């Protein structure tokens, strides 16, 4: 990575499962963001089975994206996932997803550190 690479500023993040898991942070906003308010209760039913949205995943067949795809025909992660994330907002995602929030806090701390 070169002589100027500062390893202390390299803070990788490995999502426990998938991006869609984060979207279950607020099921109502998730459904609103993708224009499918009829799915609020179905999203909430999925969410209620796990301690945090980050833990939604029982197998490759029940990964968060597979659950969403089963409910939303033609689900397009790049478009609908971003629209949902914007509707939910970072504060709500952070409040519901402690691993993701901790990673962001580490990045934020780098920005305020005297380097």
N, C-alpha and C positions, 0 to 999 in steps of 0.2 A: 504494500500500500504506500510505500515511499517513506523516505526519511522523516517527513513532516507529520506522519500519522501519529495521532495522539490516542493511544488505546483507552485512556480514561474517558474519552468522549464517544466511544463506541458502546452503545447501549441497545443491543438487539432485543426484539420482542417477538416471542413465538406465541401466536394465538393458540389457546388451549384446543380449540376446534376450528371454528370458521367465523368469518366476518359476520355472517347472519346471526350468530349467537348474540352478538352485541345489540342487534336490532330488537331483541326481545326484552330490552331494558324498559321499554314503554310500549306495550302492545297496542294501546289505542293510537298513539302517535305513529307507530309502525304502520298500522292499517290505514290511517289517514294519509300518510306520506305516499303510499302506493295506490291510493284511490280505491281501497277495498275495505271500507268501514264494516262491511258485512262479516269480516273475518276477525274482528276484535276478540270475540269470545273464544274462537278457535286458537288464536295466537296465545291468549291468556291461559287457556287450558294446557297448552304445551309448556308455557313459562312456569306455571304453578307446580309442575312436577320436579323442579330443580331448585336447588338453593340459590344459585345465581344464573344469569343468562349464559355466562361463560361455560357452564357445565352441561349445557344441552347437547348431548351426543351419547347415544347408547351403542351405536354401531355405524358402519358405513351407510347402511340403509336408512338410518334415522338421524343422520347429521343435520344440523340446522338448515342448510340449503335444501336438503332432500325434503324436509318437513314443509318448507315454504313452497317448493316446487309442486308438492302434492296438493297444495291449497290454491296456488296461483298458476294457472296455465300460462306458459310463455314467460315465466319470471325471468327478468333480465337483471342480473346482479349489478352490472355497471351503471345502469340507469335507475332502476327501482331501489336498489340498495342505497345509493347515494341520496335519492329523494327521501327515503325513510330516515336515514341518518340525520339529514338536515332537519327533518320534522321533529325527531326525538331530541336532538341537541346534545352536545358534548357533556354538559353538566349532569344530565339524567343518565347517560351511558356510564359516566364515571361513577356515579352514585351506586349503580347496580352491578358494576363489573370491577371488583377490587384489583385484580391482576392488571388489567388494562390501565386503571387509574394510577396504580403504583408506578407502572412504566412511564406514563406521562409525567408524573411528579419527578421522576429521575431526570427526564429530559429537561423539564422546566428548571430544575436545580442547576443543570449545566449552563443554562442561559444566564443565571445570576452569579455563577462562580467566577472568582478572579482567576483568569487563566493566563 
